[in-house]
Amino acid sequence: MKEHIRCLRLGRTDTMRLFGKTAPGRKWILWMKLSTQRLFQFGRKEIFYQEYREELRHAENIKVYLNATALELRTDEYANRIRSIAATTLGGRQFDVRSQCFILAMGGLENPRLLLLSNNQIKPGIGNQHDRVGRFFMEHPHLWSGVFYPSTDSFFSESGLYNIHYRDNLPVMGKLVLSEEKMREEKILNNTVSIHFSPMQALRKPVRAIYEVKQSILRGKADESILSNLKTIFSNPDVVFNQAVKKISGTDWLANHGKKFKYSGYLLNMMSEQAPDPESRVSLSRNRDRFGQNRLELNWKMNGSDVRSIRRFQEILDGELRKNLLGHLDIELEGDTIPEKIHGGYHHMGTTRMDRDPKKEWLMKIAKCTVSKICLLPAPRYFRPQVMQIPH
């Protein structure tokens, strides 16, 4: 076994154990001492409005009221216990809901909004005496960035662990993450990456360089990138020849001569952890909704440390792949600039965190009021938060 990475072939019996009868005969697994595998299972959205709906309909101890909107949490005169929730219908019929216990499970956006709107007894909003409710908003930044180029063509036909498979009608796929020990050593955030086959991926950069040089010639003016583009072109004579053949005959010489996999790779789809930042927050805007209440305003803020963690994660993988002759990564991230194409995964977290110190208190502990875990998370790791949205 190599020191940090080994390629392990699994036989049919082992892959069937992981994926059931739909599994192909053989797989490649990248096994790293610095990294480890994670199998991700994705849920079906239909379960929420089909199976769960029927369970709730037939439950004897649960009543479901549809088309009702919570407007405000009402406390007792000492503001240390939730007494009721003021609600309304779209038609304007208002009513109160009273209970011995209330659970707020509206996610990392609407939970803080309702707390901030509930300001009759506490002017800044319930739990917001120290201006903490709504702060530390976090997401799982998603980003397509970087390419993995395997060292052998066999990887393309035998890397099925990283494809999407279905077990009991649920999608399952393998991803790569760093070990806890390596993350602590590097002092970086959690990251996970899935790989997605992209045919002839390596041709895109030199083809683009040829196009940009051509445009410079047509304009009669060279820009700053012409030297870099010329270097890319001269480093890829096969691509230049292939483009000439395609222009003359319309045929793809590389693909027809068995060189397709030589230039193919895997796009990297990153899902990362974000560091908590008090300036990343949910607040109330001046705009009003149809009920006359303040709409929420979201200022999602990322920092250079978040990008550095993603880049360092890729650098570690690249180093280990090269050391063990398994391939290499083409890392596209540079510096700490937030990439334009980075986006969230609709995983809204962190906006009603708690602390025992009143001056650091993100949400005051109020009797008979419970908040779902997704809002209490001090750090999002890389897990999808739906599995953690159980009232705490």
N, C-alpha and C positions, 0 to 999 in steps of 0.2 A: 504494500500500500504506500502510495506517495504521501509525503509529509502533510500536505494541507488539502489536496484534492485527489479523489480517485474517481474513475468512471466505473460504474457498477452496472452490469447487465442483469436484469431481472428476468427470470424464466416466466413461462405462462402462468404457472401456479401462483407465483408471487403477485403478478399484476392482476390476476383475477381476484386475489384477496383484497387488493386495493380498490379495484374498479368494477368487479363483477364480470359477467360473461361478455360484456361489450369491449373488454380490453384487448388490444392487439397482442401479438405473441411476444414481442420483446420491446424493451424500453432502455433508454440511456438515462441515468440519473447522475447529475453532477453532485458529488459528495465532498464537502469541504470541512476541514477542521475549524476554519474561521467562519464558516457559513453553515447553514442547515436548511433542510427542506421543510416546507409547511404545505399541507394540503388544505385548500380553501373550498368550503362548500357554500354555495349560494342558495338562498331560499327563494321560494316562489311568491310573487306578489299576490297571486290569487287567494292564498290562504287567509289573508286579512279580510277579504270581502266575501269569501265563500265558506270555508270550514269554520273560521272563528265566528262569523255572523250566525251560523246555525247553532254553534255552541252557546252563544250568548242568548239567542232566541229561546232556547229550551232550558236555560239555567233558571232554577227556582229562586236563587238568592241574588240575582243580578237584574237590574232594570236599566234598559238603554233608552235614552231620550235623544232622538235625532233632530237635526235642524235647530239646535239650541246653541247659543254662543255665550260663553262666560265673559262677563264684563268686569267684575271686580271681586276681590277677596275681602270680606268684611270681618273685622276683628271685634273682640270685646272692648270695653271701655279702656282697658289697660294695654291693649294692643299686644297681648302675649298669647292669644289663642284665636284661631280662625273659627268664627261663629257660623258663617254662611257664605255662599257664592251667589252674587247677583247675576242673573242670566236673562237673555231675551231671545225671541224668535225673529226671523226675518220680517214677519208681519208687524213687529212692534210690541208683542205681548211680553211683558216683563214678569219675572217671578224669582223667588229665592230658593236655593237648594240648601237644606240643613243636614248636617251629619255629625257623627262623633269623630270622624277622621276624614281628611281630604288628601288625595294624591294628585300632584301636578305631573302630568306625563304628556306634555305638549311639545317636547323637544327643546333644543338649545336656543331657539328664537322666541317662541311664544311664551315659554315659562317666564323668562325675565321680563317680557313685555307686560304680562298680567301682574307680576309683582310690582313693577314700576307704576302701572295704572292704578294700583290699589293704594291710594295716598290720602284717604280721608282722615285716618288716624295718625299716620306717619307720613309727613309731607314728601320726603324723598322717595317713598314707596316702601313696601314691606321688606325688611331685611337690608335696606339700603342706607342705613344711618351713616355708613362710612364710604358711600359712593363706590360700592363693589359689585352690586347686582348688574349683570350684563357685561361686565368686563371679562377679560381672558377668553374671549371667543376663539375657538379653535376649530379647524377643519382637518381633514386628511388631504393634503395637497396631492393632486394627481398630475402626472406629467409624462408625455411621450418624449423621451430624450435618450439618445445613445443607441448603438447597434452592437450586437454580439455576432462575431464572425467565428464559427467553429473551425477547428484545424483539420477536420476530416469530413468528407461528404456523407459518411454513414450516419452522422448525427442527425441529418435532416429526415431520415426515414425511421430513426430509432429513438427519437426524443419525445415520445408520446406522453410522458408524465406531465409535460408542461402544456399539453393541449387541454381543451375542455372536454371532459367525459361526463356521462350521465349515469348516476347510480340512484335507483328508485325515483327516476324522473327529476333528480336534483343535479345541477351542474357542479362538477368538482374539477379542480385543476391544481397542479403543483406550482409553487413559487419559491423564490430564494430569499432568505433573510440572513442577517449576520447573527452570530452567537452573542449571548449576553456578555461573555467575557471580552470579546473583541470590541463591542460597543463601549464597554466601560473603559477599556484601554485607550480607545481613540477619542472618548468623550463626545460621541455623536449620538444623534437621535435615531429612533427606530425607522427602518426602511424595509420595504418589500418590493420585489420586482417580478413581473411575469414577462415571458418572452413570446414573441409573435412572429411567425415566419414571414419574410418579405423577399420575394424573388428578385434577383438581380439588383439588390439594394446598393451594392458597392458601385454600381454604374452611375447612380444618380448624381453624385458629386462631380465626377469628371464630365459628364454630359452637360451639367449646368455650367461648368467652367467653359466648355466649348461654346455654348450659347452666349455667355457673357462676353467672351473675347470677340465673337462674331459681331455682337451689337456694338462693341467699342470701335471696331474697324468701320462699321457702317456709319457710325456717328462721326468718325474722324477724330475722336478724342479718347485718350486713354485715361481711365480712372485709377484710383489707388489700388484696386483689387487685381489689376491686369497681371502683375508679376506673380501673385499667388495663384491666379488661374492658369497661367502658362506653366508654372511648376507642376500643378495638378495634372495638366494635359500630358506633359512630357513623361510623367511618372506612370501613365496608363496608356501605353501604345496600343494594347489590345482594344481598348475602348474607342480610340481614334479610328482604328481600322474598321471596327464594327460599325461605327456611325457612318463612315464613308460607304461601306457596302450597303447599309440600309438606305442611304440616300440614292445610290445608283440602282440597286436591284429590288429594294423593298424587303429583303430577307434579313433575318437576325442570325448573323454568322456565329456568334458565341453560343446561342441556344442550340443551333443546329449541329455544332461540333462538340457537344457534351460538356460545355464549360458553364452551364447554367449555375450549378451549385458553387462554382469557384467564386462567383460574385454575389451569391445570396447570403442572407443573414437573418438575424432576429431583431426586431425592434423591441426596445425596452420600455415597458409601461410601469412607471414608478408610482407607488403609493406610500406616502411618507408621514412621519409624525411632525407636528408643529410645536415649537416651544411656546409656552404661555407668555402673553404680552398684555399688560393692563390696558394698553391703547387700542388693542383689538377688541371691539366691543359692540354690544347691542344697546341702543338708546331709543328714546322717543323722539319722533320728528314733529314738526308743526302741522304736517298734513293729517287730515282726519279721515276716518273710514265712514261707512254708511251709518254706523251707530254713534257717530260724533266723537269717537275716541282717537287718540293719537296713534298714528301708524308707527311701526318700528323703523329704525334707521340702522343699517349695518355698516360698520367700518371694519372690514376684514383686513388685518395687517399681517404681512409676513416680513421676516427679517433675513439678513444675510446669513445668519447662522443656520437657518432652515435650508438654504440652498447649498451651503458648505457641507452639510451632512449628507445631502443627496450625492454631491460630487465625490466626497470622500468614500462613500459607500461603493460607488462605481469604480473608483481607483483601486480599492482593496480587491474587488472581484477581478478587475483587469490584471492586477499583479499576480494573483494566484493562478488565473487561467494561463497567462504567459509562462509562469514558472513551470507549470506542469504540462506544457505543450498541448493544451486543450483548445486554444483559440485566443482571441483578444477582444476587447471592447473598443469601439470608437466613441470616446467621450466627447459630447458636444457642449456641455456646460463650461462656462468660463467666468471666473470672478464670482462676486456675490450678488450680481444683478438678478432681480426676480424675473424669470422668463415670462414673456407675454402670454404664452399658451398654457401656463399653469392654471389649474382650476380645482375647485373642491369636489367632493364626492357626495354632497348633501348630507354630510355627517356633522351635525351642529353640536358642539360640545363646550363644556367648561364655564358656562355663564352664571351658574349659581353655586359656586364652590363654597365650602365651609372651612372654618378655622376656630380653634378654641379661644384664641386671643380676640377679644371684641374689636380691637383696633385693626385687626387683619381679617375681620369677619366678612365673608362674601355673602352669607345668608344667615340671618338670625334664626336660631332654633326656636320655632314656634310650636307650641303644643298642638297636637292633632293635625299637623300638616307635614306631608312627606313629599319629597321631590324625586323624580326618576333619576337613576344613576347617570344617564347620559349627560345631564347638566352638571353633575357633581365631579366629573372626572378631572383630576388635577393635571393629567397628561393623557393624550389620546392613544399612545402607542401606534400600532398599525392595524388593529382589529377593526372590523366593521362594527359600529356601535350598537346596531339593532339587537345583537345578542346580549348586550349589557343593559338594555333599557328595561330593567325590572325595578320596580319601586324599592328604594333603599330604606 
